[in-house]
């Protein structure tokens, strides 16, 4: 049932998620722009939000089963504004790109993933993205496309396993580690979280050395918590981080007032059912920042005396298995596993009783012979 093939539970949930997924935006509203432009003072920001959109409701398209036990597809993007889950309307005034327009009518892919028919340990792992095995954004192994798209993982997930996945939003592969067990609507799941070392500087985590491609914000690769993704954003000075610069070095948020990083609200996690490898609940959080530098030829930037990494917005994309789906999952998966466990215990108990009875009978017979 974990193979991505028409007719399996995995295929049905893989083609179109039965989970309602929402993407919430919080906009950082700058309170003192004139003061900053004239005197290079600290930037004062106030977050406004959430503005909520329903996303990932469209089924995968251009599905093609390949002869090498892979399946190709594209993921169309769509966004429906949810007024009831938002603090305002789409007409609220912000000096940022219209969020729905930026997301609607686009596709992500082409992805080519293993269907698991010949090797279940490779199911859902990405073989190529846009017909390439590498991204052409980073040097060395940092450019590799690793793992799945995080919607599911190969089955029989152990707590010691590092879950690797690729996210086109951040233009890189990343990973999560086991934190603790969670009971999700009666379904035992493992919670995996993105560790702080994934965002650490190369001086702390040498594996991140090839993700450090700029020297300004990173202070020659000694600062943590910010990733320059300009190479995959048409050379625009775009940097990503966790919301409110969670896990960033103190020097990163130093020029900004109004930030309050919080582990519970701002971290990313995945709740994975260990038998099937399905992600049944998740929260993906990230922040988009723009680097602003002094530029003499631009009047508004000519008086700046320092660089500013300005937070533009942060997003929280969440999804949880619905009650109906959870009940179906308990019956078709968890219930059967529990039944197998019960049968195993019964057989084990019967075996032990039979063994003990045999030993007693043997001892009695031996005793009679001795007499």
C-alpha positions as a Markdown table, in Angstrom:
| # | Residue | x | y | z |
|---|---|---|---|---|
| 1 | Unk | 0.0 | 0.0 | 0.0 |
| 2 | Unk | 3.0 | 2.3 | 0.3 |
| 3 | Unk | 3.9 | 2.0 | -3.4 |
| 4 | Unk | 3.0 | 5.0 | -5.6 |
| 5 | Unk | 0.9 | 3.1 | -8.0 |
| 6 | Unk | -2.7 | 3.5 | -9.1 |
| 7 | Unk | -5.0 | 1.7 | -6.7 |
| 8 | Unk | -2.9 | 2.0 | -3.5 |
| 9 | Unk | -3.6 | 4.1 | -0.5 |
| 10 | Unk | -0.3 | 5.9 | -1.0 |
| 11 | Unk | -1.2 | 6.8 | -4.6 |
| 12 | Unk | -4.6 | 8.2 | -3.7 |
| 13 | Unk | -3.2 | 10.5 | -1.0 |
| 14 | Unk | -0.1 | 11.3 | -3.1 |
| 15 | Unk | -1.9 | 12.6 | -6.2 |
| 16 | Unk | -4.1 | 14.9 | -4.2 |
| 17 | Unk | -3.8 | 15.5 | -0.5 |
| 18 | Unk | -6.9 | 15.0 | 1.6 |
| 19 | Unk | -5.5 | 17.4 | 4.2 |
| 20 | Unk | -6.5 | 21.1 | 4.1 |
| 21 | Unk | -3.3 | 23.1 | 3.9 |
| 22 | Unk | -3.1 | 26.8 | 4.8 |
| 23 | Unk | -0.4 | 29.3 | 4.2 |
| 24 | Unk | -0.5 | 32.3 | 6.6 |
| 25 | Unk | 1.5 | 35.5 | 6.0 |
| 26 | Unk | 2.6 | 38.0 | 8.6 |
| 27 | Unk | 3.8 | 41.3 | 7.1 |
| 28 | Unk | 6.5 | 43.4 | 8.8 |
| 29 | Unk | 5.3 | 47.0 | 8.8 |
| 30 | Unk | 8.2 | 49.4 | 9.1 |
| 31 | Unk | 7.3 | 52.1 | 11.7 |
| 32 | Unk | 10.1 | 54.6 | 11.1 |
| 33 | Unk | 11.2 | 54.6 | 7.4 |
| 34 | Unk | 12.1 | 58.3 | 7.2 |
| 35 | Unk | 14.2 | 58.1 | 10.4 |
| 36 | Unk | 16.1 | 55.2 | 9.1 |
| 37 | Unk | 16.8 | 56.7 | 5.7 |
| 38 | Unk | 18.0 | 60.0 | 7.2 |
| 39 | Unk | 19.8 | 58.9 | 10.4 |
| 40 | Unk | 20.5 | 55.2 | 9.9 |
| 41 | Unk | 18.8 | 54.4 | 13.2 |
| 42 | Unk | 17.4 | 51.0 | 14.2 |
| 43 | Unk | 14.6 | 49.8 | 12.1 |
| 44 | Unk | 11.3 | 49.5 | 14.0 |
| 45 | Unk | 8.9 | 46.8 | 12.7 |
| 46 | Unk | 5.5 | 45.6 | 13.7 |
| 47 | Unk | 4.1 | 42.4 | 12.3 |
| 48 | Unk | 0.6 | 42.4 | 10.9 |
| 49 | Unk | -1.3 | 39.2 | 10.2 |
| 50 | Unk | -2.1 | 36.6 | 9.6 |
| 51 | Unk | -3.4 | 36.8 | 6.1 |
| 52 | Unk | -4.4 | 33.3 | 5.3 |
| 53 | Unk | -4.7 | 31.4 | 2.0 |
| 54 | Unk | -5.7 | 27.8 | 1.3 |
| 55 | Unk | -3.0 | 26.1 | -0.8 |
| 56 | Unk | -2.0 | 22.7 | -2.2 |
| 57 | Unk | -5.7 | 21.8 | -3.0 |
| 58 | Unk | -4.9 | 21.0 | -6.7 |
| 59 | Unk | -4.0 | 17.5 | -7.8 |
| 60 | Unk | -0.7 | 16.7 | -9.3 |
| 61 | Unk | -0.7 | 17.0 | -13.1 |
| 62 | Unk | 1.1 | 15.4 | -16.1 |
| 63 | Unk | 1.5 | 12.1 | -14.3 |
| 64 | Unk | 3.7 | 9.7 | -16.2 |
| 65 | Unk | 4.8 | 6.2 | -15.0 |
| 66 | Unk | 8.3 | 5.6 | -16.4 |
| 67 | Unk | 10.0 | 2.3 | -17.2 |
| 68 | Unk | 12.7 | 2.9 | -14.6 |
| 69 | Unk | 10.2 | 2.6 | -11.7 |
| 70 | Unk | 9.8 | 6.4 | -11.4 |
| 71 | Unk | 6.8 | 8.6 | -11.8 |
| 72 | Unk | 7.0 | 12.2 | -13.2 |
| 73 | Unk | 4.6 | 15.1 | -12.4 |
| 74 | Unk | 4.2 | 18.8 | -11.9 |
| 75 | Unk | 2.5 | 20.4 | -8.8 |
| 76 | Unk | 0.2 | 23.2 | -9.8 |
| 77 | Unk | 0.0 | 26.1 | -7.3 |
| 78 | Unk | -3.1 | 27.9 | -6.3 |
| 79 | Unk | -4.2 | 30.2 | -3.5 |
| 80 | Unk | -7.7 | 31.0 | -2.2 |
| 81 | Unk | -7.9 | 33.8 | 0.3 |
| 82 | Unk | -9.6 | 32.8 | 3.6 |
| 83 | Unk | -11.1 | 36.0 | 5.0 |
| 84 | Unk | -12.4 | 34.2 | 8.1 |
| 85 | Unk | -8.8 | 33.2 | 9.1 |
| 86 | Unk | -7.3 | 36.6 | 8.3 |
| 87 | Unk | -7.1 | 39.9 | 10.2 |
| 88 | Unk | -8.0 | 41.9 | 7.2 |
| 89 | Unk | -8.8 | 41.8 | 3.5 |
| 90 | Unk | -6.6 | 41.4 | 0.4 |
| 91 | Unk | -7.1 | 45.2 | -0.1 |
| 92 | Unk | -5.1 | 46.1 | 3.0 |
| 93 | Unk | -2.3 | 48.4 | 2.0 |
| 94 | Unk | 1.3 | 47.0 | 2.0 |
| 95 | Unk | 4.3 | 47.8 | -0.1 |
| 96 | Unk | 4.8 | 44.2 | -1.0 |
| 97 | Unk | 4.0 | 42.0 | -4.0 |
| 98 | Unk | 0.4 | 40.8 | -4.1 |
| 99 | Unk | 0.7 | 37.4 | -2.4 |
| 100 | Unk | -2.0 | 35.5 | -4.2 |
| 101 | Unk | -0.9 | 36.7 | -7.7 |
| 102 | Unk | 2.7 | 35.7 | -6.8 |
| 103 | Unk | 1.5 | 32.1 | -6.2 |
| 104 | Unk | -1.5 | 31.5 | -8.4 |
| 105 | Unk | -1.2 | 30.0 | -11.9 |
| 106 | Unk | 2.3 | 28.7 | -11.5 |
| 107 | Unk | 3.6 | 25.1 | -11.3 |
| 108 | Unk | 6.4 | 23.5 | -9.4 |
| 109 | Unk | 8.4 | 20.8 | -11.2 |
| 110 | Unk | 8.8 | 18.7 | -13.2 |
| 111 | Unk | 9.5 | 16.2 | -10.4 |
| 112 | Unk | 10.6 | 12.7 | -11.1 |
| 113 | Unk | 10.3 | 10.4 | -8.0 |
| 114 | Unk | 10.7 | 6.7 | -7.3 |
| 115 | Unk | 7.5 | 4.8 | -7.0 |
| 116 | Unk | 8.9 | 2.0 | -4.8 |
| 117 | Unk | 7.9 | -0.9 | -6.9 |
| 118 | Unk | 11.4 | -2.4 | -7.1 |
| 119 | Unk | 12.7 | -1.0 | -3.9 |
| 120 | Unk | 10.3 | 0.2 | -1.2 |
| 121 | Unk | 13.1 | 1.9 | 0.7 |
| 122 | Unk | 13.3 | 4.5 | -2.2 |
| 123 | Unk | 9.6 | 5.3 | -2.5 |
| 124 | Unk | 8.9 | 9.0 | -3.0 |
| 125 | Unk | 12.6 | 9.9 | -3.1 |
| 126 | Unk | 13.3 | 12.5 | -5.8 |
| 127 | Unk | 15.3 | 11.3 | -8.7 |
| 128 | Unk | 15.4 | 14.6 | -10.6 |
| 129 | Unk | 13.9 | 18.1 | -10.4 |
| 130 | Unk | 13.4 | 19.9 | -13.6 |
| 131 | Unk | 15.2 | 17.1 | -15.4 |
| 132 | Unk | 18.3 | 17.6 | -13.3 |
| 133 | Unk | 19.9 | 15.8 | -10.3 |
| 134 | Unk | 21.5 | 19.0 | -9.1 |
| 135 | Unk | 20.2 | 22.5 | -8.6 |
| 136 | Unk | 23.1 | 24.6 | -10.1 |
| 137 | Unk | 22.7 | 27.1 | -7.1 |
| 138 | Unk | 25.4 | 25.8 | -4.7 |
| 139 | Unk | 28.9 | 24.5 | -4.8 |
| 140 | Unk | 29.7 | 20.9 | -3.9 |
| 141 | Unk | 27.3 | 18.5 | -2.2 |
| 142 | Unk | 25.1 | 21.4 | -1.1 |
| 143 | Unk | 23.7 | 21.4 | -4.6 |
| 144 | Unk | 22.4 | 17.9 | -4.4 |
| 145 | Unk | 18.6 | 17.1 | -4.4 |
| 146 | Unk | 18.2 | 14.9 | -1.4 |
| 147 | Unk | 15.2 | 12.9 | 0.0 |
| 148 | Unk | 11.5 | 13.4 | -0.8 |
| 149 | Unk | 9.3 | 16.5 | -0.9 |
| 150 | Unk | 8.4 | 15.9 | 2.8 |
| 151 | Unk | 4.8 | 14.8 | 2.1 |
| 152 | Unk | 5.9 | 11.2 | 2.7 |
| 153 | Unk | 9.0 | 9.2 | 3.4 |
| 154 | Unk | 10.0 | 5.6 | 2.8 |
| 155 | Unk | 8.1 | 3.3 | 5.3 |
| 156 | Unk | 9.3 | 1.9 | 8.7 |
| 157 | Unk | 10.7 | 5.2 | 9.9 |
| 158 | Unk | 13.0 | 4.8 | 12.9 |
| 159 | Unk | 13.7 | 7.5 | 15.5 |
| 160 | Unk | 17.4 | 7.4 | 14.6 |
| 161 | Unk | 16.7 | 8.2 | 10.9 |
| 162 | Unk | 17.5 | 11.7 | 9.6 |
| 163 | Unk | 14.6 | 12.7 | 7.3 |
| 164 | Unk | 16.0 | 14.5 | 4.3 |
| 165 | Unk | 13.8 | 16.5 | 1.9 |
| 166 | Unk | 13.9 | 19.1 | -0.8 |
| 167 | Unk | 12.1 | 22.4 | -0.7 |
| 168 | Unk | 11.9 | 24.6 | -3.9 |
| 169 | Unk | 10.8 | 27.5 | -1.6 |
| 170 | Unk | 14.3 | 27.7 | -0.1 |
| 171 | Unk | 16.2 | 26.4 | -3.1 |
| 172 | Unk | 17.9 | 23.6 | -1.2 |
| 173 | Unk | 17.6 | 20.3 | 0.5 |
| 174 | Unk | 17.4 | 20.2 | 4.2 |
| 175 | Unk | 16.7 | 17.7 | 7.0 |
| 176 | Unk | 14.8 | 17.0 | 10.2 |
| 177 | Unk | 15.7 | 14.9 | 13.3 |
| 178 | Unk | 13.4 | 13.0 | 15.8 |
| 179 | Unk | 12.3 | 15.0 | 18.8 |
| 180 | Unk | 9.5 | 13.1 | 20.5 |
| 181 | Unk | 6.4 | 10.9 | 20.0 |
| 182 | Unk | 2.9 | 12.5 | 19.5 |
| 183 | Unk | -0.6 | 11.1 | 19.6 |
| 184 | Unk | -2.4 | 12.7 | 16.6 |
| 185 | Unk | -6.1 | 11.9 | 16.7 |
| 186 | Unk | -5.4 | 8.4 | 18.0 |
| 187 | Unk | -2.6 | 7.8 | 15.6 |
| 188 | Unk | 1.0 | 7.4 | 17.1 |
| 189 | Unk | 3.4 | 9.6 | 15.1 |
| 190 | Unk | 7.0 | 10.7 | 15.4 |
| 191 | Unk | 7.7 | 14.4 | 15.5 |
| 192 | Unk | 10.8 | 15.5 | 13.5 |
| 193 | Unk | 12.1 | 19.0 | 13.7 |
| 194 | Unk | 14.6 | 21.1 | 11.8 |
| 195 | Unk | 17.6 | 21.3 | 14.2 |
| 196 | Unk | 19.4 | 24.6 | 14.9 |
| 197 | Unk | 22.6 | 23.2 | 13.5 |
| 198 | Unk | 20.9 | 23.2 | 10.1 |
| 199 | Unk | 21.2 | 27.0 | 10.2 |
| 200 | Unk | 24.5 | 27.2 | 12.1 |
| 201 | Unk | 27.6 | 28.9 | 10.7 |
| 202 | Unk | 30.3 | 26.8 | 9.1 |
| 203 | Unk | 32.5 | 27.5 | 12.2 |
| 204 | Unk | 29.9 | 25.5 | 14.2 |
| 205 | Unk | 28.7 | 23.1 | 11.5 |
| 206 | Unk | 31.3 | 22.6 | 8.8 |
| 207 | Unk | 28.7 | 20.8 | 6.6 |
| 208 | Unk | 27.1 | 24.2 | 6.0 |
| 209 | Unk | 30.3 | 25.7 | 4.4 |
| 210 | Unk | 29.1 | 25.3 | 0.8 |
| 211 | Unk | 25.8 | 27.2 | 1.7 |
| 212 | Unk | 27.8 | 30.3 | 2.6 |
| 213 | Unk | 28.2 | 32.1 | -0.7 |
| 214 | Unk | 28.3 | 35.7 | 0.5 |
| 215 | Unk | 30.5 | 37.5 | 3.0 |
| 216 | Unk | 28.5 | 40.6 | 4.1 |
| 217 | Unk | 25.6 | 39.4 | 6.2 |
| 218 | Unk | 27.5 | 36.2 | 7.2 |
| 219 | Unk | 30.5 | 38.2 | 8.4 |
| 220 | Unk | 32.8 | 35.9 | 6.4 |
| 221 | Unk | 30.7 | 32.9 | 7.2 |
| 222 | Unk | 30.8 | 33.3 | 11.0 |
| 223 | Unk | 27.2 | 34.3 | 11.5 |
| 224 | Unk | 24.3 | 31.9 | 11.7 |
| 225 | Unk | 20.6 | 31.8 | 10.7 |
| 226 | Unk | 20.5 | 33.5 | 7.3 |
| 227 | Unk | 20.7 | 32.0 | 3.8 |
| 228 | Unk | 21.5 | 34.0 | 0.7 |
| 229 | Unk | 19.3 | 32.5 | -2.1 |
| 230 | Unk | 19.9 | 35.3 | -4.7 |
| 231 | Unk | 21.3 | 32.7 | -7.1 |
| 232 | Unk | 17.9 | 31.2 | -7.5 |
| 233 | Unk | 16.0 | 34.5 | -7.4 |
| 234 | Unk | 17.5 | 36.2 | -10.5 |
| 235 | Unk | 20.2 | 37.7 | -8.4 |
| 236 | Unk | 17.8 | 39.7 | -6.4 |
| 237 | Unk | 19.2 | 40.3 | -2.8 |
| 238 | Unk | 16.8 | 37.8 | -1.2 |
| 239 | Unk | 17.7 | 36.1 | 2.1 |
| 240 | Unk | 15.7 | 33.5 | 4.0 |
| 241 | Unk | 15.7 | 32.7 | 7.7 |
| 242 | Unk | 13.4 | 31.3 | 10.3 |
| 243 | Unk | 10.7 | 33.7 | 11.5 |
| 244 | Unk | 11.9 | 36.6 | 13.6 |
| 245 | Unk | 15.5 | 35.3 | 13.0 |
| 246 | Unk | 15.1 | 32.3 | 15.2 |
| 247 | Unk | 18.5 | 30.5 | 15.7 |
| 248 | Unk | 20.3 | 33.5 | 14.1 |
| 249 | Unk | 23.5 | 35.0 | 15.5 |
| 250 | Unk | 22.8 | 38.1 | 17.7 |
| 251 | Unk | 24.4 | 40.5 | 15.2 |
| 252 | Unk | 21.7 | 39.6 | 12.5 |
| 253 | Unk | 18.6 | 41.1 | 14.3 |
| 254 | Unk | 20.7 | 43.8 | 16.1 |
| 255 | Unk | 19.6 | 46.7 | 13.9 |
| 256 | Unk | 15.9 | 45.8 | 14.2 |
| 257 | Unk | 13.4 | 46.4 | 17.0 |
| 258 | Unk | 10.1 | 44.5 | 17.3 |
| 259 | Unk | 11.3 | 40.9 | 16.7 |
| 260 | Unk | 10.4 | 38.2 | 19.2 |
| 261 | Unk | 11.7 | 34.8 | 18.1 |
| 262 | Unk | 9.8 | 31.9 | 19.7 |
| 263 | Unk | 10.7 | 28.2 | 19.3 |
| 264 | Unk | 7.2 | 27.0 | 19.5 |
| 265 | Unk | 5.7 | 29.5 | 17.0 |
| 266 | Unk | 8.6 | 29.8 | 14.6 |
| 267 | Unk | 10.2 | 26.4 | 14.1 |
| 268 | Unk | 9.4 | 23.8 | 11.4 |
| 269 | Unk | 8.3 | 20.3 | 12.2 |
| 270 | Unk | 6.9 | 17.2 | 10.6 |
| 271 | Unk | 4.7 | 14.6 | 12.3 |
| 272 | Unk | 5.3 | 11.3 | 10.5 |
| 273 | Unk | 3.4 | 8.0 | 10.9 |
| 274 | Unk | 6.4 | 5.5 | 11.2 |
| 275 | Unk | 4.9 | 2.4 | 9.6 |
| 276 | Unk | 3.8 | 4.1 | 6.3 |
| 277 | Unk | 6.1 | 7.1 | 6.4 |
| 278 | Unk | 3.2 | 9.4 | 5.7 |
| 279 | Unk | 3.4 | 13.0 | 7.0 |
| 280 | Unk | 0.1 | 13.5 | 8.8 |
| 281 | Unk | 0.7 | 16.9 | 10.3 |
| 282 | Unk | 3.3 | 19.6 | 9.6 |
| 283 | Unk | 4.2 | 23.3 | 10.0 |
| 284 | Unk | 6.7 | 24.9 | 7.6 |
| 285 | Unk | 7.9 | 28.3 | 8.7 |
| 286 | Unk | 10.3 | 30.7 | 7.0 |
| 287 | Unk | 11.0 | 34.4 | 6.6 |
| 288 | Unk | 11.8 | 36.4 | 3.5 |
| 289 | Unk | 14.3 | 39.2 | 3.9 |
| 290 | Unk | 15.8 | 41.8 | 1.6 |
| 291 | Unk | 19.4 | 43.2 | 1.8 |
| 292 | Unk | 19.4 | 47.0 | 1.5 |
| 293 | Unk | 22.8 | 48.7 | 1.1 |
| 294 | Unk | 23.8 | 52.4 | 0.8 |
| 295 | Unk | 23.6 | 53.5 | -2.8 |
| 296 | Unk | 24.7 | 57.1 | -3.6 |
| 297 | Unk | 22.8 | 57.2 | -6.9 |
| 298 | Unk | 19.4 | 56.4 | -5.2 |
| 299 | Unk | 18.1 | 59.3 | -3.1 |
| 300 | Unk | 16.3 | 57.2 | -0.5 |
| 301 | Unk | 19.4 | 55.1 | 0.1 |
| 302 | Unk | 22.1 | 57.7 | -0.3 |
| 303 | Unk | 22.3 | 58.6 | 3.4 |
| 304 | Unk | 22.4 | 55.1 | 4.8 |
| 305 | Unk | 25.5 | 54.4 | 6.8 |
| 306 | Unk | 25.0 | 50.7 | 7.2 |
| 307 | Unk | 23.6 | 47.6 | 5.6 |
| 308 | Unk | 20.1 | 46.5 | 6.6 |
| 309 | Unk | 18.7 | 43.0 | 6.3 |
| 310 | Unk | 15.0 | 44.0 | 6.3 |
| 311 | Unk | 12.4 | 41.3 | 7.1 |
| 312 | Unk | 9.6 | 41.6 | 4.6 |
| 313 | Unk | 7.2 | 38.8 | 5.7 |
| 314 | Unk | 7.2 | 35.4 | 7.3 |
| 315 | Unk | 4.9 | 32.5 | 6.4 |
| 316 | Unk | 3.5 | 29.5 | 8.2 |
| 317 | Unk | 2.3 | 26.7 | 6.0 |
| 318 | Unk | 0.4 | 24.1 | 8.0 |
| 319 | Unk | -1.7 | 20.9 | 7.4 |
| 320 | Unk | -3.3 | 18.3 | 9.7 |
| 321 | Unk | -5.0 | 15.1 | 8.7 |
| 322 | Unk | -8.8 | 15.6 | 8.8 |
| 323 | Unk | -11.0 | 13.7 | 11.3 |
| 324 | Unk | -12.6 | 11.5 | 8.5 |
| 325 | Unk | -9.2 | 10.7 | 7.0 |
| 326 | Unk | -7.8 | 10.0 | 10.5 |
| 327 | Unk | -10.6 | 7.5 | 11.2 |
| 328 | Unk | -10.0 | 5.8 | 7.9 |
| 329 | Unk | -6.3 | 5.7 | 8.6 |
| 330 | Unk | -6.9 | 4.2 | 12.0 |
| 331 | Unk | -9.1 | 1.4 | 10.6 |
| 332 | Unk | -6.9 | 0.6 | 7.5 |
| 333 | Unk | -3.5 | 1.0 | 9.0 |
| 334 | Unk | -3.1 | 1.5 | 12.7 |
| 335 | Unk | -6.0 | -0.9 | 13.5 |
| 336 | Unk | -4.4 | -3.6 | 11.4 |
| 337 | Unk | -1.0 | -3.1 | 12.9 |
| 338 | Unk | -2.5 | -3.2 | 16.4 |
| 339 | Unk | -4.3 | -6.5 | 15.4 |
| 340 | Unk | -1.1 | -7.9 | 14.2 |
| 341 | Unk | 0.6 | -6.9 | 17.4 |
| 342 | Unk | -2.3 | -8.6 | 19.4 |
| 343 | Unk | -2.0 | -11.8 | 17.3 |
| 344 | Unk | 1.8 | -11.8 | 17.8 |
| 345 | Unk | 1.3 | -11.4 | 21.6 |
| 346 | Unk | -1.3 | -14.2 | 21.7 |
| 347 | Unk | 0.9 | -16.6 | 19.7 |
| 348 | Unk | 3.9 | -15.7 | 21.9 |
| 349 | Unk | 1.8 | -16.3 | 25.0 |
| 350 | Unk | 0.5 | -19.7 | 23.6 |
| 351 | Unk | 4.1 | -20.6 | 22.7 |
| 352 | Unk | 5.4 | -19.8 | 26.2 |
| 353 | Unk | 2.5 | -21.7 | 27.9 |
| 354 | Unk | 3.1 | -24.7 | 25.6 |
| 355 | Unk | 6.8 | -24.6 | 26.3 |
| 356 | Unk | 6.3 | -24.4 | 30.1 |
| 357 | Unk | 3.7 | -27.2 | 30.0 |
| 358 | Unk | 6.1 | -29.4 | 28.0 |
| 359 | Unk | 8.9 | -28.7 | 30.5 |
| 360 | Unk | 6.6 | -29.6 | 33.4 |
| 361 | Unk | 5.5 | -32.8 | 31.8 |
| 362 | Unk | 9.1 | -33.7 | 30.9 |
| 363 | Unk | 10.2 | -33.1 | 34.5 |
| 364 | Unk | 7.3 | -35.2 | 35.9 |
| 365 | Unk | 8.2 | -38.1 | 33.6 |
| 366 | Unk | 11.8 | -37.9 | 34.6 |
| 367 | Unk | 10.9 | -37.9 | 38.2 |
| 368 | Unk | 8.7 | -41.0 | 37.8 |
| 369 | Unk | 11.5 | -42.8 | 36.0 |
| 370 | Unk | 14.0 | -42.0 | 38.7 |
| 371 | Unk | 11.7 | -43.4 | 41.4 |
